[in-house]
Amino acid sequence: MELHALTPIDEINLRIAKIRSAMAQQNLDAILITDNANIYYVTGRVINGYVYLPADGDVTYFIRRPVELKGDNIHYIRKPEQIAEYLEAKGIEQPRNLGLELSVTDYMTAERLSKLFPSSTISNASQVLRVSRAVKTPFELEMLRRSGVKHAMVYKHIPNLYQDGMSDIELQIEIERASRLEGCLGQFRISGGSMELFNILTGENADTPTPYDFAMGGGGLDPSLPVGANGTIIKPGMTVIVDANGNFTGYMTDMTRVFSLGNVEPLASEAHECSIKICRELEKLGTPGTPASQLYERAIEIVTQHGLEHYFMGHAQKAGFIGHGVGIEINELPVIAPRSKDILQLNNVIALEPKFVIPQVGAVGIENTYIVTANGLERITNAPEHIISLD
């Protein structure tokens, strides 16, 4: 097996060049990459091992598993201490300033890796990698567009998946099955521990607070995973909000659509239309150079004009953002929040999710994934946006 078999080498080199540019701004002489998402970014596959990426010179891949990978500068190891031994044997000096992914690496691993480089100053390289991944390459944009098409196809099946008397979890199972048959990889990659699972919410369950950073939550089926569907029977007047896995290519889109059994009360319909209006406004506003916080502020202005602020981004428990970057992971840069320092850049990919929770009815509002272009936001999740009947 070739290390870079599924990703063109020119693409890998472009990504490495982006990382090196970000490294230069933080005066990093090398980075030792251990996180699965970042390893995938620089190799095109996940390995059990480490990638040593210097500011200059060859990248070295220290691999434990899988065996029999082929490619330049691959070195098989049993333990991380062999990294330092290999570099010394090659005459490679220890870097003055070494970056580790301290935001996503556990303490014991970080300590162990730091000891391999006793003469190096250890810095946090997590932001370098997040910034590098935030602006997508043409190859990555194509992967995201493909996921968007597949994602929308799954949602079109949902009304036909519903049967009378179904619970939310029974419908979720059918949606997950349809997703896998459409090619969904099943993997929902997340950075950090701020979320674990999210799929569909029905009725009052959307207003159940959770420990996770969502606009809405759900009680879940067990205290070990207190989020999402909880067995609620879908009844007339309830909404069913679907926020399903969009990972079909290793790059995932994020999309939410709302379904209902029969009509919903006017307040819910008004809030849903307000969500669509917010997205249309932000699509025009979201050009390169726009502060991410400005998108949030404009959304709040629209919500306030409609008198819906009590329900916006949650009811019993609220979220402090309306969007986020997506790509290899579901929570990348930029963050669309009131105190965000991020500035939109050309070829950022973001999800906007201005949602509402209406008591006794459930959650409403849409979420789309967009590419930041010179003319605004290009929507790549193109399923119908109105509330769709399950009848």
C-alpha positions as CSV (number, residue, x, y, z in Angstrom):
1,M,0.0,0.0,0.0
2,E,1.3,3.4,-0.9
3,L,1.1,6.0,1.9
4,H,-0.4,8.7,-0.3
5,A,-2.2,6.4,-2.7
6,L,-5.7,8.0,-2.4
7,T,-4.6,11.7,-2.4
8,P,-2.4,13.2,-5.2
9,I,1.1,14.0,-4.1
10,D,0.8,17.5,-5.4
11,E,-2.2,18.0,-3.1
12,I,-0.1,16.7,-0.1
13,N,2.7,19.0,-1.0
14,L,0.3,22.0,-1.2
15,R,-1.0,21.2,2.3
16,I,2.5,20.9,3.7
17,A,3.4,24.2,2.2
18,K,0.4,25.8,3.9
19,I,1.4,24.4,7.3
20,R,5.0,25.6,6.8
21,S,3.7,29.1,6.0
22,A,1.7,29.1,9.3
23,M,4.7,27.6,11.2
24,A,6.9,30.5,10.0
25,Q,4.5,33.0,11.6
26,Q,4.9,31.2,15.0
27,N,8.7,30.6,14.6
28,L,8.3,26.9,14.7
29,D,11.2,24.8,13.4
30,A,9.3,21.6,13.4
31,I,6.0,20.0,14.3
32,L,5.4,16.5,15.5
33,I,1.8,15.5,14.4
34,T,-0.1,12.8,16.3
35,D,-3.8,13.7,16.0
36,N,-5.7,11.5,13.5
37,A,-7.4,14.4,11.7
38,N,-4.1,16.2,11.2
39,I,-2.4,13.0,10.1
40,Y,-5.1,12.4,7.6
41,Y,-4.7,16.0,6.4
42,V,-0.9,15.6,5.7
43,T,-0.9,12.0,4.4
44,G,-4.4,11.2,3.0
45,R,-4.9,8.3,5.4
46,V,-5.0,7.6,9.1
47,I,-2.0,5.8,10.6
48,N,-1.0,4.8,14.1
49,G,2.2,6.8,14.4
50,Y,3.6,10.3,14.0
51,V,4.5,12.8,11.3
52,Y,7.7,14.8,11.8
53,L,7.3,18.0,9.7
54,P,10.3,20.3,9.7
55,A,10.2,23.9,8.5
56,D,12.7,22.8,5.9
57,G,13.7,19.4,4.5
58,D,12.0,16.1,4.2
59,V,8.9,15.1,6.1
60,T,9.4,11.8,8.0
61,Y,6.6,9.3,8.8
62,F,7.1,7.2,11.9
63,I,4.6,4.4,11.7
64,R,3.5,1.6,14.0
65,R,0.5,0.4,12.1
66,P,-0.6,-0.6,9.5
67,V,2.4,-2.6,8.4
68,E,3.7,-2.7,4.8
69,L,3.0,0.9,3.9
70,K,5.3,2.1,1.1
71,G,6.6,5.6,0.3
72,D,9.5,8.0,0.8
73,N,10.8,8.7,4.3
74,I,8.7,6.0,6.1
75,H,10.3,4.6,9.2
76,Y,8.6,1.9,11.3
77,I,8.9,2.2,15.0
78,R,7.7,0.3,18.1
79,K,7.8,3.3,20.5
80,P,8.1,7.1,20.2
81,E,11.6,7.1,21.7
82,Q,12.8,5.7,18.4
83,I,11.9,9.0,16.8
84,A,14.7,10.8,18.5
85,E,17.1,8.0,17.8
86,Y,16.3,8.0,14.1
87,L,16.7,11.8,13.8
88,E,20.1,11.7,15.6
89,A,21.3,8.8,13.4
90,K,20.4,10.9,10.3
91,G,22.3,13.9,11.7
92,I,19.1,16.0,12.0
93,E,19.6,18.5,14.8
94,Q,16.8,18.9,17.4
95,P,14.6,21.9,16.6
96,R,15.0,25.0,18.7
97,N,11.2,25.4,18.8
98,L,9.1,22.2,18.4
99,G,5.3,22.3,18.0
100,L,3.0,19.7,19.6
101,E,-0.8,19.5,19.3
102,L,-1.2,20.4,22.9
103,S,-4.9,21.3,22.5
104,V,-5.8,17.8,21.5
105,T,-3.0,15.6,23.0
106,D,-3.4,14.1,26.4
107,Y,-1.0,15.2,29.1
108,M,0.9,11.9,29.4
109,T,1.6,11.7,25.7
110,A,2.7,15.3,25.5
111,E,5.1,14.8,28.4
112,R,6.5,11.7,26.8
113,L,7.0,13.4,23.4
114,S,8.5,16.5,25.0
115,K,11.2,14.4,26.7
116,L,12.4,13.2,23.3
117,F,13.5,16.7,22.6
118,P,15.3,17.9,25.7
119,S,17.0,20.9,24.0
120,S,13.8,22.1,22.3
121,T,11.3,24.7,23.5
122,I,7.9,23.1,23.2
123,S,5.0,25.2,21.8
124,N,1.4,24.5,21.1
125,A,1.0,23.9,17.3
126,S,-2.7,23.1,17.4
127,Q,-3.7,26.6,16.1
128,V,-1.1,26.3,13.3
129,L,-2.8,23.2,12.0
130,R,-6.4,24.5,12.5
131,V,-5.5,27.7,10.6
132,S,-3.9,25.7,7.8
133,R,-6.9,23.4,7.4
134,A,-9.4,26.3,7.5
135,V,-8.8,27.4,4.0
136,K,-9.6,24.5,1.7
137,T,-7.8,23.5,-1.4
138,P,-9.6,22.9,-4.7
139,F,-9.3,19.1,-4.0
140,E,-10.9,19.5,-0.6
141,L,-13.7,21.7,-2.0
142,E,-14.5,18.9,-4.5
143,M,-14.7,16.4,-1.7
144,L,-17.0,18.6,0.2
145,R,-19.2,19.2,-2.8
146,R,-19.5,15.5,-3.3
147,S,-20.5,15.0,0.3
148,G,-23.1,17.8,-0.1
149,V,-24.7,16.1,-3.1
150,K,-24.9,12.7,-1.3
151,H,-26.1,14.3,1.9
152,A,-29.0,16.0,0.1
153,M,-30.0,12.8,-1.6
154,V,-30.4,11.1,1.8
155,Y,-32.7,13.8,3.1
156,K,-35.0,13.4,0.1
157,H,-35.6,9.8,1.2
158,I,-36.7,10.8,4.7
159,P,-40.5,11.2,4.1
160,N,-40.6,7.8,2.6
161,L,-38.8,6.3,5.6
162,Y,-41.4,7.4,8.1
163,Q,-44.2,5.0,9.1
164,D,-47.2,5.7,11.4
165,G,-46.5,5.2,15.1
166,M,-42.7,5.5,14.7
167,S,-40.6,6.9,17.5
168,D,-37.7,9.3,16.9
169,I,-35.1,6.6,17.4
170,E,-36.9,4.2,14.9
171,L,-36.8,7.0,12.3
172,Q,-33.2,7.8,13.1
173,I,-32.3,4.1,12.5
174,E,-33.9,4.2,9.1
175,I,-32.1,7.5,8.2
176,E,-28.8,6.1,9.3
177,R,-29.4,3.0,7.2
178,A,-30.3,5.1,4.1
179,S,-27.1,7.2,4.7
180,R,-24.9,4.2,4.8
181,L,-26.5,2.8,1.7
182,E,-25.8,6.1,0.0
183,G,-22.2,5.8,0.9
184,C,-21.9,7.6,4.3
185,L,-18.7,6.5,6.0
186,G,-20.3,6.5,9.5
187,Q,-17.4,8.4,11.0
188,F,-18.4,11.7,12.6
189,R,-15.0,13.4,13.3
190,I,-14.9,15.9,16.1
191,S,-12.1,17.9,17.7
192,G,-12.2,17.8,21.5
193,G,-15.0,16.7,23.8
194,S,-17.6,19.3,23.3
195,M,-20.0,16.9,21.5
196,E,-20.4,13.2,20.8
197,L,-23.5,12.4,18.9
198,F,-26.4,14.3,17.3
199,N,-29.0,13.2,14.8
200,I,-32.8,13.8,15.2
201,L,-35.0,15.5,17.8
202,T,-38.7,15.3,18.1
203,G,-41.1,17.6,20.0
204,E,-40.3,18.6,23.5
205,N,-37.2,16.5,23.6
206,A,-35.5,19.3,21.6
207,D,-35.7,21.5,24.7
208,T,-34.0,19.0,27.0
209,P,-30.6,20.5,28.1
210,T,-27.5,18.4,27.6
211,P,-23.8,18.8,28.6
212,Y,-22.8,19.4,25.0
213,D,-22.5,22.7,23.1
214,F,-25.6,22.5,21.0
215,A,-28.5,24.9,20.4
216,M,-30.7,22.1,21.4
217,G,-30.0,18.8,23.0
218,G,-32.3,15.9,23.7
219,G,-32.3,13.4,26.6
220,G,-30.8,10.5,24.6
221,L,-31.4,6.9,25.4
222,D,-29.0,6.5,28.3
223,P,-27.1,8.7,30.8
224,S,-23.8,7.6,29.2
225,L,-24.8,9.5,26.1
226,P,-27.3,12.2,27.2
227,V,-28.1,13.8,23.9
228,G,-30.4,13.2,20.9
229,A,-33.4,10.9,20.3
230,N,-35.0,9.5,23.4
231,G,-37.8,7.3,22.1
232,T,-40.4,10.0,21.7
233,I,-43.4,8.9,19.5
234,I,-43.8,11.2,16.6
235,K,-47.3,12.8,16.9
236,P,-49.3,15.4,15.0
237,G,-48.1,19.0,15.6
238,M,-44.6,18.0,16.5
239,T,-41.5,18.8,14.5
240,V,-38.7,16.3,13.7
241,I,-35.4,18.1,13.1
242,V,-32.8,16.0,11.3
243,D,-29.0,16.9,11.6
244,A,-27.5,13.8,10.2
245,N,-23.9,12.7,9.4
246,G,-22.7,14.1,6.1
247,N,-19.3,12.4,5.9
248,F,-19.2,10.7,2.5
249,T,-15.7,11.5,1.4
250,G,-13.6,12.1,4.5
251,Y,-14.8,15.7,4.3
252,M,-18.2,16.2,5.9
253,T,-21.0,18.6,5.2
254,D,-23.4,19.7,7.9
255,M,-27.1,20.1,7.1
256,T,-30.3,20.4,9.1
257,R,-33.8,20.1,7.8
258,V,-37.2,20.0,9.6
259,F,-40.1,17.6,9.1
260,S,-43.5,17.5,10.8
261,L,-46.5,15.3,11.2
262,G,-49.4,17.5,10.1
263,N,-49.3,21.3,10.6
264,V,-47.3,23.1,13.2
265,E,-48.4,26.2,15.1
266,P,-47.9,29.6,13.5
267,L,-45.0,30.6,15.8
268,A,-43.0,27.6,14.7
269,S,-43.6,28.3,11.1
270,E,-42.7,31.9,11.5
271,A,-39.4,31.0,13.3
272,H,-38.6,28.5,10.5
273,E,-39.1,31.2,7.9
274,C,-36.9,33.5,9.9
275,S,-34.1,30.9,9.9
276,I,-34.3,30.8,6.1
277,K,-34.3,34.6,5.9
278,I,-31.2,34.7,8.1
279,C,-29.4,32.3,5.8
280,R,-30.3,34.3,2.7
281,E,-29.0,37.5,4.3
282,L,-25.8,35.9,5.5
283,E,-25.1,34.3,2.1
284,K,-24.8,37.9,0.7
285,L,-22.8,39.2,3.7
286,G,-20.3,36.3,3.9
287,T,-17.5,37.6,1.6
288,P,-13.7,37.3,2.3
289,G,-12.6,39.9,4.8
290,T,-15.9,39.9,6.7
291,P,-15.5,39.4,10.5
292,A,-17.3,36.2,11.6
293,S,-18.8,38.2,14.4
294,Q,-20.6,40.4,11.9
295,L,-22.6,37.4,10.6
296,Y,-23.7,36.6,14.1
297,E,-24.7,40.3,14.8
298,R,-26.8,40.4,11.6
299,A,-28.5,37.2,12.6
300,I,-29.4,38.7,16.0
301,E,-30.8,41.8,14.3
302,I,-33.1,39.8,12.2
303,V,-34.2,37.6,15.1
304,T,-34.9,40.7,17.2
305,Q,-36.9,42.3,14.4
306,H,-39.2,39.3,14.5
307,G,-39.4,39.1,18.3
308,L,-38.1,35.6,18.4
309,E,-35.0,36.1,20.5
310,H,-36.5,34.0,23.4
311,Y,-36.4,30.9,21.2
312,F,-33.2,31.5,19.2
313,M,-30.4,29.0,19.4
314,G,-32.2,27.1,22.1
315,H,-34.9,27.8,24.7
316,A,-34.2,26.1,28.0
317,Q,-30.5,26.2,27.2
318,K,-28.9,28.3,24.6
319,A,-25.8,28.1,22.4
320,G,-23.5,31.1,21.9
321,F,-22.8,30.6,18.2
322,I,-24.7,30.3,14.9
323,G,-22.1,28.6,12.8
324,H,-18.7,26.9,12.5
325,G,-16.1,25.7,10.0
326,V,-16.4,22.2,8.6
327,G,-14.1,19.8,6.8
328,I,-12.3,16.8,8.1
329,E,-13.9,17.6,11.4
330,I,-17.3,19.0,12.2
331,N,-16.0,21.9,14.3
332,E,-13.2,23.7,12.4
333,L,-12.4,27.3,12.0
334,P,-13.9,29.9,11.6
335,V,-16.3,30.1,14.5
336,I,-19.4,32.3,13.9
337,A,-20.0,33.8,17.3
338,P,-20.2,37.2,18.9
339,R,-16.7,37.3,20.3
340,S,-15.0,35.4,17.5
341,K,-11.8,37.0,16.2
342,D,-12.0,35.0,13.0
343,I,-12.2,36.8,9.6
344,L,-13.7,35.0,6.7
345,Q,-11.2,34.0,4.0
346,L,-11.7,32.8,0.5
347,N,-12.4,29.0,0.4
348,N,-13.3,28.8,4.1
349,V,-16.1,26.2,4.4
350,I,-18.7,27.0,7.1
351,A,-22.0,25.7,8.3
352,L,-24.7,28.2,9.4
353,E,-27.4,26.9,11.7
354,P,-29.8,29.7,12.9
355,K,-32.2,27.4,14.8
356,F,-35.1,27.9,17.2
357,V,-36.8,25.8,19.9
358,I,-40.5,26.3,20.3
359,P,-42.0,24.8,23.5
360,Q,-44.5,22.0,22.9
361,V,-43.7,21.9,19.2
362,G,-39.9,21.2,18.9
363,A,-37.0,22.6,17.0
364,V,-37.2,24.5,13.7
365,G,-34.7,26.1,11.4
366,I,-32.2,25.0,8.8
367,E,-28.5,24.4,8.5
368,N,-26.5,24.6,5.4
369,T,-22.8,24.2,4.5
370,Y,-21.2,27.0,2.4
371,I,-18.0,27.8,0.6
372,V,-16.8,31.4,1.0
373,T,-16.4,32.9,-2.4
374,A,-15.6,36.4,-3.7
375,N,-19.3,37.0,-4.3
376,G,-20.6,35.5,-1.0
377,L,-21.5,32.1,0.3
378,E,-22.0,29.2,-2.1
379,R,-24.5,26.7,-0.7
380,I,-23.4,23.1,-1.3
381,T,-26.2,21.4,0.7
382,N,-29.2,21.8,-1.5
383,A,-32.1,19.8,-0.1
384,P,-35.5,21.6,0.1
385,E,-35.6,24.1,3.1
386,H,-39.3,24.4,3.9
387,I,-40.9,22.2,6.7
388,I,-41.6,18.9,4.9
389,S,-44.6,16.8,5.8
390,L,-44.2,13.2,6.9
391,D,-47.9,12.5,6.1
